[in-house]
């Protein structure tokens, strides 16, 4: 049961009390005769709770980020909050008008044009015809769909649907906006445009509830976080530590499921083994350690990291250059470097075995888990090899300053350089 009110003096924008959404599940039957007999008999069905006993309050002007693994109930919860799905039990109280973007295309009639769908949705929202006409040019301009605005939306791609839906609800004067993985489709330029629009809406004092697998987006835009696990609230807090703990748990689960050791700091491939490579280059070994230390020694923030790569190559007309990149524990590429970056070109074209060394200075990378990717470039222009996740390594912190751990280490930022700072008293 849901309720919506317009009490301007309300202390909350949205409140959920004891929300539950249950579905019936019946074991599939492979045998046709058994299935036919089941039509005339009562079969035992089990109940699955997609969301169970969920209660929380969202204050006016708050930006709430909902996180959790796939299947944790995030989308089901948002569908109930938006009124698309009826709760099995519990109540939802809303103060003000609510608008949402859920599944791509939800709420649009496929045979109507973009313009007609905008008019229809705005009327259902309660807007007058004159008000709709006033915001229509802004919606068209923001969506960048002017050429297709009078085309039936059944011909739209997922990206075009997103543009239309996002442009509509962000121009409605809704008090509460719900976004479910709104940036999962669409080009990078429009995604950036959407993020800036969401930030502007948040700064205007309106309430936002956001579901996203992009942890950086959640940390950047939200001031409160709700973690769902198996349909229930595991934690809810305004402290970003909640998000970082979720990242850590997810990474550990990934490592366990993939049966990958915590650290793989060295790999080697002898002649005759199936080694990464092709006709132009074959990798023989890759390793990472602190200079002068054993490969198995702990790695710390303030230490240099030395990468050693050995490879074989045949005689060729063009030389081979290597490049490396690092990904962090939330799969974001955080660093890329090659000798080409500093105008150092390998000129060796003879057949043979070669070793490349690269040092990343200490006090640059934050604590966390990283993975190494290796690329080979022939003739300074052609990518001829791309091997991902060859090494896995962890960087720790040898110091234990409380402020340092809380403010820097417990952030999702992977680049945390130690820089020179000065302080002087001004006259």
C-alpha positions in Angstrom: 0.0 0.0 0.0 1.4 3.4 -1.0 0.4 6.9 -0.1 1.3 10.3 -1.6 0.8 13.6 0.1 1.8 17.2 -0.4 2.6 18.4 3.1 5.1 21.2 2.7 6.0 21.0 6.4 6.9 17.3 6.3 10.1 16.2 8.0 10.8 13.6 5.3 10.4 13.3 1.6 9.8 9.5 1.4 9.3 6.8 4.0 9.2 3.1 3.6 7.8 0.9 6.4 8.1 -2.9 6.4 8.3 -3.2 2.6 8.1 -6.7 1.3 7.8 -8.1 -2.3 7.2 -11.8 -2.6 7.0 -14.0 -5.7 5.9 -17.6 -6.0 8.3 -20.1 -7.4 7.4 -23.6 -8.7 10.0 -26.1 -9.7 10.0 -26.6 -13.5 8.9 -30.0 -14.8 10.6 -31.6 -17.7 8.2 -34.5 -18.4 5.2 -33.5 -20.5 2.8 -36.0 -18.9 3.7 -34.8 -15.4 3.2 -31.2 -16.5 -0.2 -32.1 -18.0 -1.2 -33.8 -14.7 -0.1 -30.8 -12.8 -2.8 -28.7 -14.6 -5.5 -30.6 -12.7 -3.8 -30.9 -9.3 -2.6 -28.4 -6.6 1.1 -28.1 -6.7 3.2 -27.0 -3.8 4.8 -23.6 -4.5 7.6 -21.9 -2.6 7.8 -18.2 -1.8 10.7 -16.0 -2.7 11.2 -12.7 -1.0 12.9 -10.2 -3.5 12.6 -7.5 -0.8 11.8 -8.2 2.9 11.2 -6.0 5.9 12.8 -2.9 4.4 12.2 0.4 6.3 14.0 3.7 5.9 13.4 7.4 5.6 14.7 9.9 3.1 14.9 13.5 4.2 14.1 16.4 1.9 17.2 17.4 -0.2 19.0 14.1 0.5 20.8 12.2 -2.2 20.5 8.5 -1.3 22.6 5.9 -3.1 21.4 2.3 -3.1 24.1 -0.3 -3.6 24.3 -4.1 -3.5 25.1 -7.0 -5.7 22.9 -8.2 -8.6 19.8 -9.8 -7.1 20.0 -7.9 -3.9 16.6 -6.2 -4.6 17.7 -2.7 -5.7 15.5 -2.5 -8.8 12.6 -4.2 -7.1 12.7 -1.7 -4.3 12.8 1.2 -6.7 9.9 -0.2 -8.7 7.9 -0.3 -5.5 8.9 3.3 -4.5 7.9 4.5 -8.0 4.5 2.8 -8.0 5.3 0.4 -10.8 5.2 -2.7 -8.6 2.8 -3.1 -5.7 4.3 -4.3 -2.4 3.2 -7.6 -1.0 3.3 -5.9 2.4 4.3 -2.6 3.9 3.6 1.1 3.2 5.3 3.9 1.2 4.6 7.5 2.2 5.6 10.3 -0.3 5.5 14.0 0.3 5.4 15.8 -3.0 5.6 14.7 -6.6 7.9 11.8 -7.6 9.3 11.0 -11.1 11.5 8.0 -12.1 13.6 6.4 -14.7 13.6 2.6 -14.3 13.7 0.2 -17.2 14.6 1.7 -20.6 11.4 2.5 -22.4 9.1 2.1 -19.4 6.1 4.5 -19.6 6.6 5.2 -23.4 4.1 4.1 -26.0 6.0 2.6 -28.9 3.7 3.9 -31.6 3.8 7.5 -30.3 6.5 9.9 -31.3 9.0 11.3 -28.9 7.1 14.6 -28.7 3.8 12.8 -28.2 5.2 10.6 -25.4 6.7 13.7 -23.7 3.3 15.4 -23.8 1.5 12.3 -22.5 3.9 11.7 -19.6 3.9 15.4 -18.6 0.1 15.5 -18.6 0.0 12.4 -16.4 2.4 14.2 -14.1 -0.2 16.9 -13.8 1.3 19.6 -16.0 -0.8 22.1 -17.9 -0.6 22.2 -21.7 1.0 25.7 -21.7 3.7 24.5 -19.2 4.4 21.5 -21.4 4.9 23.7 -24.4 7.2 25.9 -22.4 9.6 23.2 -21.4 9.4 21.2 -24.7 12.3 23.2 -26.4 14.5 22.6 -23.4 13.8 18.9 -23.4 14.5 18.6 -27.2 17.8 20.6 -26.8 19.0 18.5 -23.8 18.1 15.2 -25.4 19.9 16.1 -28.7 17.1 14.2 -30.5 15.6 17.1 -32.5 16.0 15.1 -35.8 14.1 12.2 -34.4 11.6 13.9 -32.0 8.7 13.3 -34.4 9.6 9.7 -35.1 7.7 6.8 -33.3 9.9 5.7 -30.3 9.7 2.0 -31.4 12.5 2.9 -33.8 14.7 4.4 -31.0 17.8 2.6 -29.7 18.3 2.1 -26.0 20.5 5.1 -25.9 17.9 7.3 -27.5 15.2 6.0 -25.1 17.6 7.0 -22.2 18.1 10.5 -23.7 14.3 11.0 -24.0 13.4 9.7 -20.5 16.2 11.5 -18.7 15.5 14.8 -20.5 11.8 14.5 -19.6 12.0 13.7 -15.8 14.9 16.2 -15.2 12.8 19.0 -16.6 9.7 18.1 -14.6 9.3 20.0 -11.4 9.4 16.7 -9.3 10.2 16.9 -5.7 11.8 13.4 -5.7 13.7 11.8 -8.5 14.5 8.1 -8.8 17.3 6.8 -11.1 17.9 3.1 -11.7 21.2 2.5 -13.5 20.4 5.5 -15.6 23.9 5.7 -17.1 24.2 2.0 -18.0 23.6 2.9 -21.7 24.4 5.9 -23.8 27.6 7.4 -25.0 30.2 8.9 -22.7 29.5 12.5 -23.6 25.8 12.2 -22.7 26.6 10.2 -19.6 28.8 13.1 -18.4 26.0 15.5 -19.3 23.5 13.5 -17.2 25.9 13.4 -14.2 26.2 17.2 -14.3 22.4 17.5 -14.5 21.9 15.2 -11.5 24.5 17.3 -9.5 22.7 20.5 -10.4 19.3 19.0 -9.3 20.9 17.8 -6.1 22.3 21.3 -5.4 18.8 22.8 -6.0 17.6 21.0 -2.9 15.5 18.3 -4.5 15.5 14.7 -3.2 17.3 12.0 -5.3 17.4 8.2 -4.9 20.1 6.7 -7.1 20.9 3.0 -7.9 24.2 2.5 -9.7 26.9 -0.2 -10.0 29.4 2.6 -10.6 30.7 3.1 -7.0 32.6 6.3 -8.0 29.3 7.9 -9.1 27.6 6.9 -5.8 30.5 8.3 -3.7 30.7 11.5 -5.7 27.0 12.4 -5.7 25.4 10.8 -2.7 25.4 12.0 1.0 23.8 8.9 2.3 24.1 5.2 1.4 21.9 2.1 1.7 23.4 -1.3 1.3 21.0 -4.1 0.3 21.8 -7.8 0.7 19.4 -10.6 -0.3 16.5 -8.2 -0.2 17.2 -6.8 3.2 19.0 -3.7 4.5 22.4 -4.7 5.6 23.5 -1.1 6.5 22.5 2.5 6.0 24.9 5.4 6.8 26.2 8.7 5.7 29.8 7.6 6.2 31.5 6.6 2.9 33.2 3.7 4.8 30.0 1.7 4.2 30.7 1.9 0.5 34.3 1.0 0.8 33.5 -2.0 3.0 31.1 -3.1 0.3 33.9 -2.7 -2.3 36.3 -4.7 -0.2 33.7 -7.5 0.4 32.9 -7.6 -3.3 36.5 -7.9 -4.3 37.2 -10.7 -1.8 34.1 -12.5 -3.1 35.4 -12.1 -6.7 38.7 -13.5 -5.7 37.2 -16.5 -4.0 34.7 -17.3 -6.8 37.4 -16.9 -9.5 39.8 -19.1 -7.4 42.5 -16.5 -8.0 45.1 -16.1 -5.3 45.2 -12.8 -3.4 48.4 -11.8 -5.1 50.0 -13.1 -8.3 53.2 -11.0 -8.4 55.1 -13.1 -10.9 54.3 -15.2 -13.9 56.6 -17.0 -16.3 56.2 -19.2 -19.4 59.0 -21.4 -20.6 59.6 -22.4 -24.2 57.1 -24.9 -25.4 54.4 -23.7 -22.9 51.3 -21.8 -24.0 52.6 -18.3 -23.5 50.7 -15.0 -24.1 51.7 -13.7 -27.5 51.6 -14.1 -31.2 53.9 -14.0 -34.3 55.2 -10.5 -33.4 56.0 -11.0 -29.6 55.8 -13.7 -27.0 55.9 -12.9 -23.2 58.2 -15.0 -21.1 57.8 -13.5 -17.7 56.2 -10.6 -15.8 56.8 -9.5 -12.2 56.4 -6.7 -9.7 58.3 -6.0 -6.5 59.9 -3.1 -4.6 63.4 -2.5 -5.8 65.9 -4.5 -3.8 63.1 -6.6 -2.2 62.0 -10.2 -2.8 58.9 -10.6 -5.0 57.0 -12.0 -2.1 57.7 -9.1 0.3 54.8 -6.8 1.2 54.3 -3.7 -0.9 53.6 -0.3 0.7 52.4 3.1 -0.5 55.8 4.8 0.1 57.8 2.2 -1.9 58.7 2.4 -5.6 57.2 -0.4 -7.7 59.4 -2.1 -10.2 57.8 -4.0 -13.1 60.0 -6.4 -15.1 58.8 -7.9 -18.4 60.8 -10.4 -20.5 59.7 -11.2 -24.0 60.9 -12.9 -27.2 60.6 -11.4 -30.7 61.6 -12.5 -34.2 63.5 -10.3 -36.6 61.3 -7.6 -37.9 61.4 -4.3 -39.9 59.8 -2.4 -37.0 60.7 -2.3 -33.3 58.4 -3.3 -30.5 57.5 -1.0 -27.6 55.7 -2.1 -24.5 53.1 -0.3 -22.4 51.4 -1.1 -19.1 48.2 -0.1 -17.3 46.8 -0.7 -13.9 43.2 -1.4 -12.9 42.0 -1.0 -9.3 39.7 -3.2 -7.3 36.5 -1.7 -8.8 37.8 -2.4 -12.3 38.7 1.2 -13.1 41.8 1.9 -15.2 43.8 4.3 -13.1 47.2 4.5 -14.7 48.8 3.9 -18.1 52.4 4.5 -19.2 54.9 3.5 -21.9 58.3 4.7 -23.1 56.6 6.6 -25.9 55.2 8.9 -23.2 58.7 10.2 -22.5 59.9 10.0 -26.1 62.0 6.9 -25.5 61.7 4.6 -28.5 63.0 1.0 -28.6 64.9 0.7 -31.9 65.9 -3.0 -31.7 64.6 -5.0 -34.7 66.8 -8.1 -34.3 65.4 -11.5 -33.1 66.1 -12.2 -29.4 65.0 -12.1 -25.8 64.6 -8.7 -24.2 63.9 -7.4 -20.8 61.9 -4.2 -20.1 61.9 -2.5 -16.7 59.6 0.3 -15.5 59.4 1.9 -12.1 56.4 3.6 -10.7 57.4 6.0 -7.9 56.3 5.5 -4.3 53.7 7.8 -2.7 51.6 7.7 -5.8 49.2 4.8 -5.6 46.7 4.5 -2.8 46.3 1.3 -0.7 44.2 -1.4 -2.4 44.3 -4.2 -5.0 45.6 -3.7 -8.5 45.9 -5.7 -11.7 48.5 -5.3 -14.4 47.7 -5.1 -18.2 50.5 -5.4 -20.8 50.4 -4.0 -24.3 52.8 -4.2 -27.2 53.0 -1.5 -29.9 54.9 -2.2 -33.2 56.4 0.7 -35.1 55.1 3.2 -32.5 51.5 3.0 -33.9 50.1 -0.5 -34.2 48.8 -2.4 -31.2 49.9 -6.0 -31.7 49.3 -7.5 -28.2 46.9 -6.8 -25.3 47.1 -9.1 -22.2 44.9 -8.2 -19.3 45.1 -9.1 -15.6 48.5 -10.8 -15.8 49.5 -9.8 -12.3 47.5 -9.1 -9.1 49.1 -7.3 -6.2 48.1 -5.5 -3.0 49.5 -2.2 -1.7 49.4 -1.6 2.0 50.1 1.2 4.4 53.0 0.8 6.8 51.8 3.8 8.9 48.7 3.8 11.1 47.7 7.4 11.4 44.0 7.5 12.2 43.2 10.6 10.1 45.2 9.2 7.2 43.2 5.9 7.2 39.9 7.6 7.4 40.3 10.5 5.0 42.6 9.1 2.3 43.0 5.3 2.5 39.2 4.7 3.0 38.4 6.6 -0.2 37.8 5.2 -3.7 40.6 7.3 -5.1 43.5 5.1 -6.4 45.9 7.9 -7.1 47.1 9.5 -3.7 50.4 11.3 -4.3 52.5 12.7 -1.5 53.0 16.3 -2.5 55.0 19.2 -1.0 52.8 21.4 1.2 53.7 24.8 2.8 52.0 27.0 5.3 52.9 30.6 6.1 51.3 33.3 8.2 50.0 36.2 6.1 50.5 39.7 7.5 
